[in-house]
Amino acid sequence: MLRPKIPTMPTPTGHVTPPRVVEPTAIVPGGQTPPPAPAAPASSRPTVQLTPGTALAFVGGGTAVVLVVGAVLVSMLLAVAITGVSVAVGAIVLRSLLASDAKRR
């Protein structure tokens, strides 16, 4: 039941011809030159012209993106730091309250 069944190779049917021997032929170089490759068709899309004004706009846009992403990352880091400090202060206050309560008894 758990043994794999290996398929058997089917036997060919019909007339089987033996393989032929292919003899090499000599290649004689011709005097013809290959035809020139066709030129690429002109694109119907307009080419993008980068003027100094558009380059300045790209630089300004990239700078704005970097500044916004940096401000978001810094604010997230600051939020994590403030949360950590507040949890630490809360733990110190709670420890102090529990220690003073144990001394009174």
C-alpha positions in Angstrom: 0.0 0.0 0.0 2.8 2.4 0.9 5.2 1.2 -1.8 5.7 3.6 -4.7 4.7 2.4 -8.1 7.3 3.1 -10.7 5.9 3.5 -14.2 7.3 1.3 -16.9 8.6 2.8 -20.1 6.2 2.2 -23.0 7.5 0.3 -25.9 7.4 2.1 -29.3 4.9 0.9 -31.8 5.1 1.0 -35.6 8.1 1.2 -37.9 11.3 2.4 -36.2 14.1 3.8 -38.4 17.7 3.7 -37.2 19.4 7.1 -36.7 21.1 8.6 -39.7 24.8 9.6 -39.9 25.0 13.3 -40.7 28.2 14.2 -42.6 29.6 17.7 -42.1 29.6 20.1 -45.0 32.2 22.8 -45.7 31.1 26.4 -45.4 32.2 28.6 -48.3 32.2 32.3 -47.5 30.2 34.3 -50.0 31.1 37.7 -51.5 27.8 39.2 -50.4 27.5 41.6 -47.6 24.6 41.3 -45.2 21.8 43.8 -45.8 21.9 46.9 -43.5 19.7 46.7 -40.5 16.5 48.8 -40.8 16.5 52.0 -38.9 14.4 52.2 -35.7 11.1 53.9 -36.3 10.7 57.3 -34.8 8.8 57.4 -31.6 5.5 59.2 -31.6 5.9 60.3 -28.0 7.5 63.7 -27.3 10.9 63.7 -25.7 11.2 65.1 -22.2 13.1 68.4 -22.1 14.7 69.2 -18.8 15.0 73.0 -18.4 16.7 74.8 -15.5 13.2 75.6 -14.1 12.0 72.1 -14.1 15.3 70.9 -12.6 14.9 73.4 -9.8 11.4 72.3 -9.2 12.5 68.7 -9.0 15.2 69.6 -6.5 12.8 71.6 -4.4 10.2 68.8 -4.4 12.8 66.3 -3.4 14.1 68.5 -0.6 10.5 69.0 0.7 9.9 65.2 0.7 13.1 64.6 2.6 12.2 67.3 5.2 8.7 66.0 5.7 9.8 62.4 6.1 12.6 63.5 8.5 10.1 65.5 10.6 7.8 62.5 10.8 10.6 60.1 11.9 11.9 62.6 14.5 8.4 63.1 15.9 7.9 59.3 16.2 11.2 58.9 17.9 10.4 61.8 20.3 7.0 60.2 21.1 8.7 56.9 21.9 11.2 58.6 24.1 8.6 60.6 26.0 6.5 57.4 26.6 9.6 55.6 27.9 10.4 58.4 30.3 6.8 58.6 31.6 6.7 54.8 32.2 10.0 54.9 34.0 8.8 57.8 36.3 5.5 56.0 36.9 7.5 52.9 38.0 9.7 54.9 40.3 6.7 56.5 42.0 4.8 53.2 42.3 7.9 51.6 43.9 8.3 54.5 46.3 4.6 54.3 47.3 4.9 50.5 47.9 8.1 50.8 49.9 6.8 53.6 52.2 3.6 51.6 52.8 5.7 48.6 53.8 7.7 50.7 56.3 4.5 52.0 58.1 3.3 48.5 59.0 
